[in-house]
Amino acid sequence: MKREVTVISLRQFESAGGLAEGYSFEDFSCPLNDEVQDFLQKKAVHSLHLGASMTYLVYDNSTSRLLGYFTLVLKPFSIEKEKLSKTKCRLIERFADADKERYTVAVYLIAQIGKNFAIEDGERISGDELLRLAFEKLYAAREIVSGKLVLVERDMKSPELVSFYRRWNFQSWNERHDGKDGVDYDQMLCVLSNALVA
């Protein structure tokens, strides 16, 4: 039987009093990625108040437990033309502004996505389920503000995620080094209309 879930924005959660008395999602655990856990517990609310991102919480309707979350951001993506093949140039120039050296385009960034490992293995939400829910929000956003490209930034130390994102038609476009965190990212893009919604 298919699990029924509720997706609620952090803004809705806060408005309903969910953040009363300093509640900080201590019931969420993601030992495979400390950044994913740290963002939800320490940064998501502040980012919401700044208008920098929107986090969505996924709850199991039958148990009311937090299954996972994802965070969406609208941001510019810029890449030097010389780094791209002719095929990729033809693709991105349909959506981007360009000067002599680079393309710049607005993209939907899936900034964070993670499942709750505090839940027993057989009851956890899958990565595909979470990503499908994120894409449902992005398709809804496209109907309001338009937009065609979706970006994920994969930690280069997580090669197992390459095949996962490629199943959803993401392709590697660029590498980015985050000097603040000391992390190298593989920037992967897909065209929203071509994304797999399982």
C-alpha positions as CSV (number, residue, x, y, z in Angstrom):
1,M,0.0,0.0,0.0
2,K,1.3,3.4,-1.0
3,R,2.3,5.6,2.0
4,E,0.4,8.8,2.3
5,V,2.4,11.8,3.3
6,T,1.9,15.5,4.0
7,V,4.3,18.1,2.7
8,I,4.3,21.3,4.7
9,S,6.4,24.4,4.2
10,L,8.5,25.6,7.1
11,R,6.5,28.9,7.0
12,Q,3.3,27.0,7.5
13,F,4.8,24.9,10.2
14,E,5.9,28.0,12.0
15,S,2.6,29.7,11.6
16,A,0.9,26.7,13.1
17,G,3.1,27.0,16.2
18,G,5.4,24.2,15.4
19,L,8.5,26.2,16.3
20,A,7.3,27.2,19.8
21,E,9.7,27.1,22.7
22,G,12.8,26.8,20.5
23,Y,11.9,23.5,18.8
24,S,14.8,22.6,16.5
25,F,14.0,19.2,14.8
26,E,16.1,17.2,17.2
27,D,14.2,14.1,16.1
28,F,15.8,14.4,12.6
29,S,19.1,12.5,12.1
30,C,21.2,12.3,8.9
31,P,24.6,10.7,9.9
32,L,25.6,10.3,6.2
33,N,25.6,14.1,5.7
34,D,26.2,16.4,8.7
35,E,25.4,19.4,6.6
36,V,21.9,18.2,5.8
37,Q,21.2,17.6,9.5
38,D,22.8,20.9,10.6
39,F,20.9,23.0,8.1
40,L,17.5,21.8,9.3
41,Q,18.3,22.0,13.0
42,K,20.2,25.3,13.0
43,K,19.9,27.3,9.8
44,A,16.6,26.6,8.0
45,V,14.5,28.9,10.1
46,H,17.0,31.8,9.8
47,S,17.2,31.3,6.0
48,L,13.4,31.3,5.8
49,H,13.2,34.6,7.7
50,L,15.8,36.1,5.4
51,G,13.8,35.1,2.4
52,A,16.8,33.1,1.1
53,S,15.2,29.7,0.8
54,M,12.0,27.6,1.4
55,T,12.2,24.4,3.3
56,Y,9.5,21.7,3.0
57,L,8.9,19.1,5.7
58,V,7.6,15.6,4.8
59,Y,5.4,13.8,7.4
60,D,4.0,10.3,7.4
61,N,0.2,10.7,7.7
62,S,-0.2,7.5,9.7
63,T,2.5,8.1,12.3
64,S,3.0,11.9,12.1
65,R,6.7,11.3,12.1
66,L,9.1,13.5,10.1
67,L,10.3,11.4,7.2
68,G,12.6,14.0,5.6
69,Y,12.8,17.4,4.1
70,F,14.0,19.4,1.1
71,T,15.0,23.0,0.6
72,L,14.4,25.0,-2.6
73,V,16.1,28.2,-3.8
74,L,15.9,30.4,-6.9
75,K,19.4,31.5,-7.8
76,P,21.6,32.5,-10.7
77,F,23.9,29.9,-12.3
78,S,26.9,31.2,-14.3
79,I,29.3,29.1,-16.3
80,E,32.1,29.9,-18.7
81,K,31.4,29.1,-22.3
82,E,34.8,27.4,-22.8
83,K,33.9,24.7,-20.3
84,L,30.9,23.6,-22.3
85,S,30.5,21.3,-25.3
86,K,28.7,22.6,-28.4
87,T,25.7,20.5,-27.4
88,K,25.5,22.0,-23.9
89,C,26.0,25.5,-25.3
90,R,23.0,25.0,-27.6
91,L,20.9,23.8,-24.7
92,I,21.7,26.5,-22.2
93,E,21.6,29.4,-24.7
94,R,17.9,28.8,-25.1
95,F,17.4,29.9,-21.5
96,A,20.4,32.1,-20.6
97,D,21.7,35.6,-20.9
98,A,25.2,35.6,-22.5
99,D,28.2,37.8,-22.9
100,K,31.4,37.0,-24.7
101,E,32.7,34.7,-22.0
102,R,29.8,33.1,-20.0
103,Y,26.2,32.2,-19.7
104,T,24.0,33.2,-16.8
105,V,20.6,31.7,-16.1
106,A,18.1,31.6,-13.2
107,V,17.8,28.0,-11.9
108,Y,15.8,26.2,-9.3
109,L,18.4,24.9,-6.8
110,I,17.5,21.9,-4.7
111,A,19.8,23.2,-1.9
112,Q,19.2,20.4,0.6
113,I,17.5,17.1,0.6
114,G,17.6,14.4,3.2
115,K,15.7,11.6,4.8
116,N,15.4,10.9,8.5
117,F,17.6,8.1,9.7
118,A,16.1,8.2,13.1
119,I,13.3,6.2,11.5
120,E,13.7,2.4,11.2
121,D,15.2,1.2,8.0
122,G,12.1,-0.4,6.6
123,E,10.0,2.7,7.3
124,R,12.3,5.4,5.9
125,I,11.3,7.4,2.9
126,S,13.4,6.7,-0.2
127,G,15.5,9.3,-2.0
128,D,13.3,8.9,-5.1
129,E,10.2,9.7,-3.1
130,L,11.7,12.8,-1.6
131,L,13.0,14.0,-5.0
132,R,9.6,13.3,-6.6
133,L,8.0,15.5,-3.9
134,A,10.5,18.3,-4.6
135,F,9.8,18.2,-8.3
136,E,6.1,18.4,-7.7
137,K,6.8,21.8,-5.9
138,L,9.1,22.9,-8.7
139,Y,6.4,22.1,-11.4
140,A,4.0,24.2,-9.4
141,A,6.5,27.0,-9.1
142,R,7.0,26.9,-12.9
143,E,3.4,27.5,-13.5
144,I,3.7,30.7,-11.4
145,V,7.1,32.2,-12.2
146,S,8.3,30.1,-15.2
147,G,11.7,28.5,-15.2
148,K,13.2,25.5,-16.9
149,L,16.5,24.4,-15.2
150,V,17.0,22.6,-12.0
151,L,20.4,22.4,-10.2
152,V,21.8,20.1,-7.6
153,E,25.3,20.4,-6.2
154,R,26.7,16.9,-5.4
155,D,29.5,16.6,-2.9
156,M,32.4,15.2,-5.0
157,K,33.1,12.8,-2.1
158,S,29.7,11.1,-2.7
159,P,30.1,9.3,-6.0
160,E,27.2,7.0,-5.2
161,L,24.9,9.9,-5.9
162,V,25.9,10.2,-9.5
163,S,23.8,7.3,-10.7
164,F,20.9,8.5,-8.5
165,Y,20.7,11.9,-10.0
166,R,21.4,10.7,-13.6
167,R,18.2,8.5,-13.2
168,W,16.4,11.9,-12.9
169,N,18.2,13.2,-16.1
170,F,20.7,15.4,-14.3
171,Q,24.0,15.9,-16.1
172,S,27.3,17.2,-14.7
173,W,28.0,20.7,-16.0
174,N,30.6,22.3,-13.8
175,E,32.7,21.9,-10.6
176,R,32.6,24.5,-7.8
177,H,34.9,24.8,-4.8
178,D,33.3,26.2,-1.6
179,G,36.2,28.0,0.1
180,K,34.2,28.5,3.3
181,D,33.3,24.8,3.8
182,G,36.3,23.4,1.9
183,V,34.0,21.2,-0.2
184,D,34.2,20.5,-3.9
185,Y,30.8,20.2,-5.7
186,D,29.7,18.7,-9.0
187,Q,27.0,21.1,-10.3
188,M,24.4,18.9,-12.1
189,L,21.6,20.3,-14.2
190,C,18.4,19.0,-15.7
191,V,15.6,20.5,-17.8
192,L,12.5,20.6,-15.7
193,S,10.2,19.3,-18.4
194,N,12.5,16.3,-18.9
195,A,12.8,15.3,-15.2
196,L,11.6,11.9,-14.3
197,V,8.7,12.0,-11.9
198,A,8.5,8.4,-10.6
